[in-house]
Amino acid sequence: MAQFEEVSKKSELHPKPVGMVQQYGTAGFRTHADHLDHVMFRMGLLAALRSRNTKATIGVMVTASHNPEEDNGVKLIDPMGEMLTPVWEVYATRLVNAEQDHLLTVLEDVIEKESIDLTQEAHVFVGKDTRSSSARLSEAVLDGVTALRGHSKDYGLVTTPQLHYMVCCCNTRGEYGQASVEGYYRKLLQAFAELTKHVPNRTDDQKCLLVDGANGIGALKLREMVPRLQGELLVSLFCDGTSGKLNHQCGADFVKVQQKSPKGIDMKAGDRCCSFDGDGDRIVYYYSDAEGHFHLLDGDKIATLISTFLKELLTQAGLDLKMAVVQTAYANGSSTRYLQDTMKLIVKCTKTGVKHLHHVAQEFDIGVYFEANGHGTVLFSKVLEEKIRRLCKDSDGERRRVATLLKNSVDLINQTVGDAISDMLLIEAILAIRGMTVQQWDAIYTDLPNRQLKVKVSDRRVIETTDAERKTVSPAGLQEAIDGLVEKHRQGRSFVRPSGTEDVVRVYAEAETQESADALAHEVSLVVYRLAGGVGGEPKPL
């Protein structure tokens, strides 16, 4: 077709290696940066088609999140700032895996299936993280958009949540906020200032927070915000990208998995600390006690703090609305029991991946969702937002004060996706309002000791799961073996699931003691290795 002449011409500049196959995972495509040039070009093409299909602006974020510096990846963002819809994930995979001489055929097939009008304008926002490969790869995305005569706006260096935010702002015509980094800063900073302005005077020690920026884009953007916090929050930024490697021995994923503080952070006993991940969409908190023991406050603890705060405000405001906390199988059993039995909240479990949690959270007036890894946010229904607006306007006294706290909480939360900066500011505001220390927050409930391991396999697809990934259905005998091992450990629980981004099987175990959790994780990993085609030598004993 004549309209595809530019696509053919530009695709020659971004050729696909013959035989290379990639899968759109839980967060897009992700692999070594050297293998992504054709992927980025084709995602530019797909974004232009998706924009025409939705008659809205689409986002493309170049990042590999918590992966090592040498990797990269790409995430597509739908009109309301949410993850790409599943049907289009299939199109993305087909387009990326099409051999060079079949690219136009696949492109035409997507256009036909979705009845896309190529005369419709296409608008795509593009952002990138700080990896050395990101500049080159984002240019490939822009080439793809241009090849299909789309309009693009290059936001340059932004966190993933900032790009999600900008896409939503644009498509809501400013109703959600101004589609710029400055607009993002202004909205969050104003809400934080309003939330904390009536908090009793706090000491500098109470205001001080140590932040590990994972040597990534989150550090860069937080550094821009800090001077504007006007002393309400005193941030000491570590792993800020001036030295040290992206995500290397630092960042939210490192802290969560290794259960220790990042290298390079000057942490003293009792200091309140948090870590972002490489693209700024995850956060975990932690501290060290006087005996030197490390304490992690992960996504479960964050969800508990936020949901209890919001539930109290709802009750005080006299709003009887439906609220739930959405978790995955990785949620610590103690958190689930506390939320259900003590707080009397609805708790839902869904498959791993923010897109799955986001979808379930949308069913409620307030849906708090966090993966244990620290990726999460809160969604508010339009009905709730309207009731809050009315209360702010029509009520007075205590009810008005509570409604205003709710309104500013809504404004501080990035509802499009998990956002380390937004979540951090909300957590800090809640701790200030409640006059809580990080130790008091941690004491709300006690986590069961747990351990995560991974087993390298030749093909992760041999593992199939059900029941929100809590049970395996293949290979045969695996679930029965896991059940038998779990029975040997008090308060034992374990599940396995294939990684969404690499050929590994992830193993999770929890039990009454750390020794027992470690042993269970190792025992299960050995079974996975034997039954699921492990490679690279058996997992070593603990």
C-alpha positions as CSV (number, residue, x, y, z in Angstrom):
1,M,0.0,0.0,0.0
2,A,1.3,3.5,-0.9
3,Q,0.6,4.8,2.6
4,F,3.0,2.3,4.0
5,E,6.0,3.3,1.9
6,E,7.5,5.3,4.8
7,V,7.0,2.3,7.1
8,S,8.9,0.1,4.7
9,K,11.6,2.6,4.3
10,K,12.1,3.3,8.0
11,S,11.8,-0.3,9.1
12,E,14.9,-1.0,7.1
13,L,16.7,1.3,9.6
14,H,15.4,-0.8,12.5
15,P,15.6,-4.4,11.2
16,K,14.4,-7.4,13.2
17,P,17.0,-10.1,13.8
18,V,15.8,-13.2,12.0
19,G,14.2,-15.7,14.3
20,M,14.1,-13.5,17.4
21,V,10.9,-14.0,19.5
22,Q,9.8,-11.8,22.3
23,Q,6.6,-11.7,24.4
24,Y,4.7,-8.7,25.8
25,G,4.9,-9.5,29.5
26,T,3.3,-8.1,32.6
27,A,5.0,-4.7,31.9
28,G,5.6,-4.7,28.2
29,F,8.8,-5.9,26.4
30,R,12.0,-6.1,28.4
31,T,15.4,-7.6,27.5
32,H,19.0,-6.6,26.8
33,A,19.0,-3.2,25.1
34,D,20.9,-4.5,22.1
35,H,17.9,-6.5,21.0
36,L,15.3,-3.8,21.2
37,D,15.7,-1.4,18.3
38,H,13.1,-3.0,16.1
39,V,10.8,-3.5,19.0
40,M,10.8,0.2,19.8
41,F,10.2,1.2,16.1
42,R,7.3,-1.2,15.9
43,M,5.8,0.0,19.2
44,G,5.9,3.5,17.7
45,L,3.8,2.1,14.9
46,L,1.4,0.4,17.2
47,A,1.0,3.5,19.4
48,A,0.0,5.5,16.3
49,L,-2.6,2.8,15.5
50,R,-3.9,2.6,19.0
51,S,-4.2,6.4,19.1
52,R,-6.3,6.4,16.0
53,N,-8.3,3.5,17.3
54,T,-9.2,5.3,20.6
55,K,-9.2,8.8,19.1
56,A,-6.9,9.7,22.1
57,T,-3.3,10.3,23.0
58,I,-1.3,7.2,23.8
59,G,2.0,7.0,25.8
60,V,5.2,5.0,25.2
61,M,7.7,4.8,28.0
62,V,11.2,3.5,27.3
63,T,12.4,1.8,30.5
64,A,13.3,-1.5,32.0
65,S,12.2,-0.5,35.5
66,H,14.2,-2.5,38.2
67,N,16.2,-4.5,35.6
68,P,20.0,-4.0,35.3
69,E,21.4,-1.0,33.5
70,E,22.3,-3.0,30.3
71,D,18.6,-4.0,29.8
72,N,15.8,-1.8,28.5
73,G,12.2,-2.1,27.7
74,V,9.0,-0.4,26.6
75,K,5.6,0.1,28.2
76,L,2.5,1.3,26.3
77,I,0.0,3.6,28.1
78,D,-3.7,3.7,27.3
79,P,-5.8,6.9,27.2
80,M,-6.7,7.1,31.0
81,G,-3.1,6.4,32.0
82,E,-3.8,2.7,32.5
83,M,-1.8,-0.3,31.1
84,L,-2.4,-1.3,27.5
85,T,-5.5,-3.4,27.1
86,P,-4.9,-7.2,26.7
87,V,-6.2,-7.5,23.1
88,W,-3.5,-4.9,22.0
89,E,-0.8,-6.8,24.0
90,V,-1.5,-9.6,21.5
91,Y,-1.1,-7.2,18.6
92,A,2.1,-5.9,20.1
93,T,3.6,-9.4,20.4
94,R,2.6,-10.3,16.8
95,L,4.0,-7.0,15.4
96,V,7.3,-7.4,17.2
97,N,7.8,-11.0,16.2
98,A,6.8,-10.5,12.5
99,E,9.8,-11.2,10.2
100,Q,10.9,-8.2,8.2
101,D,9.0,-9.2,5.0
102,H,5.8,-9.8,6.9
103,L,5.6,-6.6,8.9
104,L,3.2,-4.8,6.6
105,T,0.9,-7.8,6.5
106,V,0.6,-7.9,10.3
107,L,0.1,-4.1,10.3
108,E,-2.7,-4.3,7.8
109,D,-4.3,-7.2,9.7
110,V,-4.5,-5.0,12.9
111,I,-5.9,-2.1,10.9
112,E,-8.6,-4.4,9.4
113,K,-9.5,-6.2,12.7
114,E,-9.9,-2.9,14.6
115,S,-11.4,-1.0,11.6
116,I,-8.8,1.8,12.0
117,D,-9.3,5.0,10.0
118,L,-5.8,6.0,8.8
119,T,-7.0,9.5,8.1
120,Q,-7.7,10.0,11.8
121,E,-4.9,12.0,13.6
122,A,-2.6,10.1,15.9
123,H,-1.0,11.6,19.0
124,V,1.7,9.8,21.0
125,F,3.6,11.0,24.1
126,V,7.1,9.5,24.6
127,G,9.3,9.4,27.7
128,K,12.5,7.7,28.7
129,D,14.5,6.7,31.8
130,T,18.2,7.5,32.5
131,R,19.7,4.3,30.9
132,S,22.5,5.0,28.4
133,S,20.4,3.1,25.7
134,S,17.2,5.0,26.3
135,A,18.0,8.0,24.1
136,R,18.7,5.8,21.1
137,L,15.7,3.6,21.7
138,S,13.2,6.5,22.2
139,E,14.3,7.8,18.8
140,A,13.3,4.5,17.3
141,V,9.9,4.9,18.9
142,L,9.6,8.4,17.4
143,D,10.6,7.0,14.0
144,G,7.7,4.5,14.2
145,V,5.2,7.2,15.1
146,T,6.4,9.4,12.2
147,A,6.4,6.5,9.7
148,L,2.6,6.3,10.2
149,R,2.2,10.1,10.0
150,G,1.5,10.4,13.7
151,H,2.2,13.4,15.9
152,S,4.5,12.9,18.8
153,K,5.6,14.8,21.9
154,D,8.9,13.8,23.4
155,Y,8.9,14.5,27.2
156,G,12.5,13.3,27.5
157,L,13.6,12.1,30.9
158,V,10.5,11.4,33.1
159,T,9.5,8.7,35.6
160,T,7.0,6.1,34.2
161,P,4.2,7.5,36.5
162,Q,4.8,11.0,35.3
163,L,4.2,9.9,31.7
164,H,1.0,8.0,32.7
165,Y,-0.1,11.1,34.5
166,M,0.5,13.3,31.4
167,V,-1.4,11.0,29.1
168,C,-4.4,11.0,31.5
169,C,-4.3,14.8,31.8
170,C,-4.2,15.3,28.1
171,N,-7.1,12.9,27.4
172,T,-9.3,14.4,30.2
173,R,-8.6,17.9,28.8
174,G,-7.0,19.1,31.9
175,E,-9.6,17.8,34.3
176,Y,-7.1,15.6,36.0
177,G,-4.3,18.2,35.9
178,Q,-1.9,19.9,33.6
179,A,0.0,17.6,31.1
180,S,3.5,18.7,32.1
181,V,6.1,17.8,34.6
182,E,5.6,21.2,36.2
183,G,1.8,20.6,36.4
184,Y,2.6,17.2,38.1
185,Y,4.9,18.9,40.7
186,R,2.4,21.7,41.4
187,K,-0.6,19.3,41.9
188,L,1.3,17.0,44.3
189,L,3.1,19.7,46.2
190,Q,0.0,21.7,46.8
191,A,-1.9,18.7,48.0
192,F,0.9,17.7,50.3
193,A,1.2,21.2,51.7
194,E,-2.6,21.3,52.4
195,L,-2.5,17.9,54.1
196,T,0.3,18.8,56.4
197,K,-0.3,22.4,57.2
198,H,-2.3,21.9,60.4
199,V,0.0,19.2,61.7
200,P,1.4,20.2,65.2
201,N,5.0,21.4,65.0
202,R,7.4,18.5,64.4
203,T,11.1,18.3,65.0
204,D,13.6,18.1,62.1
205,D,14.2,14.5,63.2
206,Q,10.5,13.7,62.7
207,K,10.5,15.4,59.3
208,C,13.8,13.7,58.0
209,L,13.5,10.9,55.4
210,L,16.4,9.1,53.7
211,V,15.6,8.2,50.1
212,D,17.4,5.7,47.9
213,G,16.8,6.8,44.3
214,A,18.1,3.5,42.8
215,N,20.6,5.7,40.7
216,G,17.6,6.3,38.4
217,I,15.1,8.8,37.0
218,G,13.2,8.9,40.3
219,A,16.2,10.4,42.0
220,L,16.6,13.1,39.3
221,K,12.9,14.1,39.6
222,L,12.8,14.0,43.4
223,R,15.8,16.3,43.5
224,E,13.8,18.8,41.4
225,M,11.0,18.7,43.9
226,V,12.8,18.8,47.2
227,P,13.5,22.6,47.3
228,R,9.8,23.2,46.9
229,L,8.8,21.1,50.0
230,Q,9.4,24.3,52.1
231,G,10.8,22.4,55.0
232,E,7.7,20.2,55.6
233,L,9.8,17.2,54.6
234,L,13.6,17.1,54.9
235,V,14.9,14.6,52.3
236,S,18.4,13.2,52.3
237,L,18.8,11.6,48.8
238,F,21.2,8.7,48.3
239,C,22.0,6.5,45.2
240,D,21.1,9.6,43.3
241,G,22.7,8.8,40.0
242,T,25.9,10.9,40.5
243,S,27.8,7.7,41.2
244,G,26.9,4.1,41.2
245,K,25.1,1.9,38.7
246,L,21.3,1.9,38.1
247,N,19.6,-0.7,40.3
248,H,22.9,-2.2,41.4
249,Q,22.8,-3.1,45.1
250,C,20.1,-0.4,45.5
251,G,16.5,0.3,44.7
252,A,13.2,-1.1,45.9
253,D,13.6,-4.5,44.2
254,F,17.0,-5.1,45.8
255,V,15.8,-4.1,49.3
256,K,12.6,-6.2,49.0
257,V,14.3,-9.3,47.7
258,Q,17.5,-9.1,49.7
259,Q,15.8,-7.7,52.8
260,K,18.7,-5.4,53.6
261,S,19.5,-1.8,53.1
262,P,21.0,-0.6,49.8
263,K,24.8,0.0,49.5
264,G,25.6,3.7,49.8
265,I,22.9,4.8,52.2
266,D,24.1,6.2,55.5
267,M,21.4,4.7,57.7
268,K,21.6,4.9,61.5
269,A,19.3,3.0,64.0
270,G,15.8,4.3,63.9
271,D,16.2,6.4,60.7
272,R,13.2,6.3,58.4
273,C,14.2,5.3,54.9
274,C,12.6,4.4,51.6
275,S,13.8,3.1,48.2
276,F,12.4,3.8,44.7
277,D,13.0,1.5,41.8
278,G,14.7,2.4,38.5
279,D,11.7,4.1,36.8
280,G,10.0,5.5,39.9
281,D,6.9,3.4,40.1
282,R,7.7,1.3,43.2
283,I,8.5,2.2,46.8
284,V,9.3,0.3,50.0
285,Y,10.2,1.7,53.5
286,Y,12.6,0.3,56.1
287,Y,14.6,1.0,59.2
288,S,17.1,-0.6,61.4
289,D,16.5,-1.1,65.2
290,A,18.9,-0.5,68.0
291,E,20.1,-4.2,67.8
292,G,20.9,-3.7,64.1
293,H,17.9,-5.8,62.9
294,F,16.5,-4.7,59.5
295,H,12.8,-4.0,59.3
296,L,11.0,-3.9,55.9
297,L,7.7,-2.1,55.3
298,D,6.7,-3.3,51.8
299,G,3.6,-2.9,49.7
300,D,1.5,-4.8,52.2
301,K,2.4,-2.4,55.0
302,I,1.9,0.6,52.7
303,A,-1.6,-0.6,51.7
304,T,-2.5,-1.2,55.4
305,L,-1.4,2.3,56.4
306,I,-3.2,4.0,53.5
307,S,-6.4,2.0,53.7
308,T,-6.8,2.4,57.5
309,F,-6.3,6.1,57.2
310,L,-8.9,6.4,54.4
311,K,-11.4,4.2,56.2
312,E,-11.2,6.4,59.3
313,L,-11.8,9.5,57.2
314,L,-14.8,7.9,55.4
315,T,-16.3,7.0,58.8
316,Q,-15.6,10.5,60.3
317,A,-17.2,12.1,57.2
318,G,-20.3,9.8,57.4
319,L,-19.7,8.3,54.0
320,D,-21.0,4.8,53.7
321,L,-19.2,3.6,50.6
322,K,-17.6,0.4,49.3
323,M,-13.9,0.1,50.0
324,A,-11.5,-2.8,49.3
325,V,-7.8,-3.7,49.4
326,V,-6.5,-5.7,46.4
327,Q,-3.5,-7.9,46.8
328,T,-1.6,-10.7,45.0
329,A,-0.5,-14.1,46.2
330,Y,2.8,-12.4,47.3
331,A,0.9,-10.5,50.1
332,N,2.1,-11.6,53.5
333,G,-0.6,-13.7,55.2
334,S,-0.4,-11.5,58.3
335,S,-1.4,-8.5,56.3
336,T,-4.4,-10.2,54.8
337,R,-5.6,-11.4,58.2
338,Y,-5.2,-8.0,59.8
339,L,-7.1,-6.2,57.0
340,Q,-10.0,-8.7,57.0
341,D,-10.3,-9.6,60.7
342,T,-9.2,-6.4,62.5
343,M,-10.1,-3.6,60.0
344,K,-13.1,-5.5,58.5
345,L,-12.1,-4.5,55.0
346,I,-12.9,-6.4,51.8
347,V,-9.7,-8.1,50.6
348,K,-9.5,-9.4,47.0
349,C,-6.6,-11.5,45.5
350,T,-5.7,-11.3,41.9
351,K,-2.9,-12.3,39.5
352,T,0.5,-10.6,39.7
353,G,0.8,-7.5,37.6
354,V,-0.5,-4.0,38.2
355,K,-3.0,-4.2,35.3
356,H,-4.9,-7.1,37.1
357,L,-5.0,-5.2,40.5
358,H,-6.0,-2.0,38.8
359,H,-9.0,-3.7,37.1
360,V,-10.3,-5.2,40.3
361,A,-9.8,-1.9,42.3
362,Q,-12.0,-0.1,39.8
363,E,-15.0,-2.1,41.0
364,F,-15.1,-0.2,44.3
365,D,-15.6,3.4,45.5
366,I,-12.1,3.2,47.0
367,G,-9.8,0.5,45.7
368,V,-6.4,0.4,47.4
369,Y,-4.0,-1.9,45.6
370,F,-0.4,-2.7,46.2
371,E,1.8,-5.5,45.1
372,A,4.2,-6.6,47.9
373,N,7.0,-5.2,45.8
374,G,5.8,-1.7,46.5
375,H,4.0,-1.0,43.3
376,G,0.5,0.4,43.9
377,T,-1.9,3.3,44.2
378,V,-5.5,4.1,45.2
379,L,-8.5,4.5,42.8
380,F,-11.5,6.6,43.7
381,S,-14.9,6.4,42.0
382,K,-16.5,9.5,40.4
383,V,-19.4,9.0,42.9
384,L,-17.0,9.3,45.8
385,E,-15.1,12.3,44.3
386,E,-18.4,14.1,43.8
387,K,-19.5,13.4,47.4
388,I,-16.2,14.7,48.7
389,R,-16.6,17.9,46.6
390,R,-20.1,18.4,48.0
391,L,-19.0,17.9,51.6
392,C,-16.2,20.4,51.2
393,K,-18.7,23.0,49.9
394,D,-21.8,22.3,51.9
395,S,-20.6,21.1,55.4
396,D,-18.8,22.9,58.2
397,G,-16.8,22.2,61.3
398,E,-15.3,18.7,61.8
399,R,-17.1,17.2,58.8
400,R,-15.7,19.8,56.5
401,R,-12.2,19.4,57.9
402,V,-12.3,15.6,57.2
403,A,-13.8,16.2,53.7
404,T,-10.9,18.5,53.0
405,L,-8.4,15.9,54.1
406,L,-10.1,13.4,51.8
407,K,-10.0,15.9,48.9
408,N,-6.3,16.6,49.3
409,S,-5.5,12.8,49.7
410,V,-7.3,12.3,46.3
411,D,-5.2,15.0,44.7
412,L,-2.0,13.7,46.2
413,I,-2.5,10.2,44.8
414,N,-1.6,9.4,41.2
415,Q,-4.6,7.3,40.3
416,T,-3.2,6.2,36.9
417,V,-0.5,3.9,38.2
418,G,1.9,3.2,41.1
419,D,4.0,6.2,41.7
420,A,7.0,6.2,44.2
421,I,7.0,10.0,44.6
422,S,3.3,10.4,45.0
423,D,3.1,7.3,47.4
424,M,6.0,8.7,49.4
425,L,4.4,12.1,49.9
426,L,1.1,10.4,50.9
427,I,2.8,8.1,53.4
428,E,4.7,11.0,54.9
429,A,1.5,13.1,55.2
430,I,-0.3,10.2,57.0
431,L,2.5,9.6,59.4
432,A,2.6,13.4,60.2
433,I,-1.2,13.7,60.6
434,R,-1.3,10.6,62.9
435,G,1.9,11.6,64.7
436,M,3.3,8.1,64.0
437,T,6.9,6.9,63.8
438,V,8.0,4.3,61.3
439,Q,8.3,1.9,64.2
440,Q,4.7,2.4,65.3
441,W,3.6,1.9,61.7
442,D,5.5,-1.3,61.5
443,A,4.0,-2.5,64.8
444,I,0.4,-2.5,63.3
445,Y,0.9,-6.2,62.6
446,T,3.9,-8.5,62.4
447,D,4.9,-10.1,59.1
448,L,5.3,-13.8,58.8
449,P,9.0,-14.5,57.8
450,N,9.2,-15.1,54.1
451,R,11.7,-15.9,51.3
452,Q,11.7,-15.4,47.5
453,L,13.9,-17.4,45.2
454,K,14.0,-18.0,41.5
455,V,14.8,-21.1,39.4
456,K,16.2,-20.8,35.9
457,V,14.3,-22.9,33.4
458,S,14.5,-23.5,29.7
459,D,10.9,-22.4,29.1
460,R,8.8,-20.6,31.8
461,R,5.6,-21.5,29.9
462,V,5.7,-25.1,31.3
463,I,4.4,-23.6,34.5
464,E,0.6,-22.9,34.3
465,T,-1.3,-21.5,37.3
466,T,-4.8,-21.0,38.6
467,D,-6.5,-19.4,41.6
468,A,-4.8,-16.0,41.2
469,E,-1.5,-17.8,40.7
470,R,-1.7,-19.5,44.1
471,K,-1.9,-23.0,42.6
472,T,-0.2,-24.7,39.6
473,V,-2.0,-26.9,37.1
474,S,1.1,-28.0,35.3
475,P,3.6,-29.7,35.2
476,A,1.8,-32.7,36.6
477,G,2.6,-33.5,40.2
478,L,4.1,-30.1,41.1
479,Q,1.2,-28.7,43.1
480,E,0.9,-32.0,45.1
481,A,4.6,-31.8,45.9
482,I,4.4,-28.2,47.0
483,D,1.4,-29.1,49.2
484,G,3.3,-31.9,50.8
485,L,6.3,-29.6,51.6
486,V,4.0,-26.9,53.0
487,E,2.4,-29.3,55.5
488,K,5.8,-29.8,57.2
489,H,6.1,-26.2,58.2
490,R,4.0,-24.3,60.8
491,Q,2.0,-21.5,59.2
492,G,3.6,-22.6,55.9
493,R,2.5,-21.2,52.6
494,S,4.2,-21.4,49.2
495,F,3.4,-20.9,45.6
496,V,5.4,-20.7,42.3
497,R,4.7,-18.7,39.1
498,P,6.5,-18.0,35.8
499,S,8.2,-14.7,35.5
500,G,6.5,-12.2,33.1
501,T,9.9,-11.1,31.7
502,E,12.5,-13.9,31.8
503,D,12.8,-17.6,31.7
504,V,12.7,-18.1,35.5
505,V,10.2,-19.5,37.9
506,R,9.6,-17.4,41.0
507,V,9.3,-19.2,44.3
508,Y,7.6,-17.6,47.4
509,A,7.4,-19.2,50.8
510,E,6.4,-18.0,54.3
511,A,6.4,-19.8,57.6
512,E,6.5,-19.2,61.4
513,T,10.2,-18.7,61.5
514,Q,12.8,-17.3,59.0
515,E,14.7,-20.6,59.2
516,S,11.5,-22.5,58.3
517,A,10.6,-20.0,55.5
518,D,14.1,-20.3,54.0
519,A,14.0,-24.1,54.1
520,L,10.5,-24.3,52.5
521,A,11.6,-21.9,49.7
522,H,14.7,-24.0,49.0
523,E,12.7,-27.3,49.1
524,V,10.1,-26.0,46.7
525,S,12.8,-24.6,44.3
526,L,14.4,-28.1,44.1
527,V,11.0,-29.6,43.1
528,V,10.5,-26.8,40.5
529,Y,14.0,-27.5,39.1
530,R,13.3,-31.2,38.7
531,L,9.7,-31.0,37.4
532,A,9.9,-27.8,35.3
533,G,13.2,-28.3,33.4
534,G,15.7,-26.3,35.5
535,V,18.9,-25.2,33.8
536,G,22.3,-24.0,35.0
537,G,22.8,-26.4,37.9
538,E,20.4,-27.2,40.8
539,P,19.7,-24.4,43.3
540,K,22.3,-24.5,45.9
541,P,21.5,-25.4,49.6
542,L,20.9,-22.4,51.9
